[in-house]
Amino acid sequence: MKRYAKTVVAIVILAATAASFAYYLAKHPQTIDRLKHLPLDTLGRLLLLNIISFGCYILVTRASLKLYGRAMGRRENILFNAYSSLINFFGPGQSGPVFRGAYLKKRLNLGVKQYVFATLIYYAFFAVISVLLLFAGARPWWQTAVLAVVTGAACVGIIRWYKRRSQIAGAQLDVMHVAWIGLATLLQLLAQVGLYAIELHTVGAHASFGQVLSYTGVANLAIFVALTPGAIGIREAFLLFSERLHHIGSGAIVAANVIDRGVYLVFLGLLFVMVVGLHAKKKLQAAEKMAEK
C-alpha cells in the first residue's frame, strides 16, 4: 500500500509541476521572447552553471545527513533535490524546505529539529559568504572582513541557541562534515557569481567584477525573506533598492532577471524530464525483475 501511495504522490507532484509550468509561461510571455533571442552558447553556459549549483546542493545534502550518520543513495539524493527544487519554485511560499523535512522524517527517521539544525549550518555559510560578496565589491577590505565576522558570530549564536533550546541529540559535529557543507556552499555561490556575470554581460550592463560580486550578494540575501515562489519580485526589489551598492541600472537589472528566470525555467524543465526518466527506468527495472521470476 505504501508503494502505491508513493507512486500516487509522485504522479501528483509531476502533474502539478507541469501545470505550473504552463500557467507561469502563460502569465509571463516575455520570458519566452527573451529566450528566443538568447544565443545558444550563452544558454548552454547558464544551464551548466545552474547544474553545477544544483550539484553543490546535492553535496550539501550528503554532508548534512552525515552529521547524523544518515545517508542516501546517489539516485535518491538527486531525485530528492530535484523534487524539492521543483516544489520550492512552484509551491506556495518556501515549500521546498517543508517537503525536505517531511521526506527526511519519513524516509530516514530524521527529526524535524535535527533537520532544522543542519539547515541552519548551511544557511550560516550561505549568509556569511553572501555578505562577503555583497561588500567585497563596494567597501574597503577591512570593513568587509568586520561585517563578515559580525555576521558569522550572529549565525553561530543562533545555531548554539537553537541547539541548546531544542536539545538536539545525535549531531556529530565532525569538522570534516561541517567543512564539506561550507565548501559546497562556497562553490554554489561562486557558480551564482558566474551566472549573474554572464546575464549582466548579455544585457550590456558592462559591470565590473566588484559590481557583480555585490549584485550576487544582494540577490542571495533576498532568499532569506523570500515570500514568493523562487523569490519572484523579492529578489528584483532587493536589487533595485540596493543600486547604490552595486551601481547597476534598473533597466539592466530587469532585463537580466527576465533572462535568469527564463533559463531557470528551462533548467527546471530538464529536472522534470530527468525525474520522469528516472522513475520510468525504475519501473522498467522492477518489471524486468518480475518477468524473470
Buried (B, 14 or more C-beta within 10 A) or exposed (E): EEEEEEEEEBEEBBEBBBEBBEEBEEEBEEBEEBBEEBEEEBBEBBBBBBBBBBBBBBBBBBBBBBBBEBEBEEEBBBBBBBBBBBBBBBBEEBBBBBBBBEBBBEEBEBBEBBBBBBBBBBBBBBBBBBBBBBBBBBBEEEEBBEBBEEBBEEBEEBBEEBBEEBEBEEBEEEEEBBEBBBBBBBBBBBBBBBBBBBBBBBBEBEBEEBBBBBBBBBBBBBBEEBEEBBBBBBBBEBBBEBBEBBBBBEEBBEBBBBBBBBBBBBBBBBBBEEBBEBBEEEEEEEEEEEEEE
